[in-house]
Amino acid sequence: MAALELTRHGSVAVLTMNRPEARNALNAQMRAEFATLLPDIRDDDSISSVVLTGAGGHFCAGGDIKGITEAASANDVFEGRTRILDMHRWFDELVDLEKPVIAAVEGSAFGAGLSFALACDFVFSAPDAKYCAVFARIGYTPDLGGMYLLPRAVGLANAKMLAFSAKVLDAKLALGMGLIQRVVDEGSVLEDAIEFAQRFENAPHGAIGIMKSVMNRAFESDRGTVYRQEAMAQAMCRESAFLKEAARRFVEKEPPLYQWNEK
């Protein structure tokens, strides 16, 4: 059975972490399947957006602690370092994917599960979902990009508080802190996330991809660098087929190619 399932809803790819018996804890099989599926999604032009979710009422409870401790007892410290670096390679495919990615979170988003949520562009949350940088409880430090992504989502002081304390946040607190973007009705989180993702079907995919690429690096780029990237992006978009057709429709007073509608 796949630990990570890929399904389609039109132009939306839904990735479901599928180990419900373990609250979708990240194990070696799931890591391998992320590494395989993410490049396929990246290269598939028929996919306009992605929803990441979990099976069985939970998002992801973190790493598979039993598997990690067994590996730690069998290997030396450098093999453990290699395991994390290997995860970063495919995880960066998720973070840098030039398509909108929406997390649909129910139940637990703990440890690596919190990092998965942070890797997404938007987080839709069930009202009873829980979020926790749980690592300190067992003497670990945040991994899977947690120490990079968490301060950028909630600010440095809040990130330290969450990581040092391993405090559990409910959806209301997570929303107020900026960790998530929307709390939806109970039982509707996946449906709402897919509906939101479908709004990007007719979007200017190239332009959104460039926006995401530049914004993901804005915090470590100086102002002049971002300005130069803006100039390059605008020059590319000006020559795109999308912009030319959109401009023609505007001049001819025809309906736009892409218009955001709140539903």
Secondary structure, DSSP 8 states (H G I E B T S, - for coil): --SEEEEEETTEEEEEE--GGGTT-B-HHHHHHHHHHHHHHHH-TT--EEEEEESTT-SB--B-HHHHHHHHHHS-HHHHHHHHHHHHHHHHHHHT-SS-EEEEE-SEEETHHHHHHHHSSEEEE-TT-EEE-GGGGGT----TTHHHHHHHHH-HHHHHHHHHH--EEEHHHHHHHTS-SEE--TT-HHHHHHHHHHTTTTS-HHHHHHHHHHHHTGGGS-HHHHHHHHHHHHHHHHTSHHHHHHHHHHHTT---S------
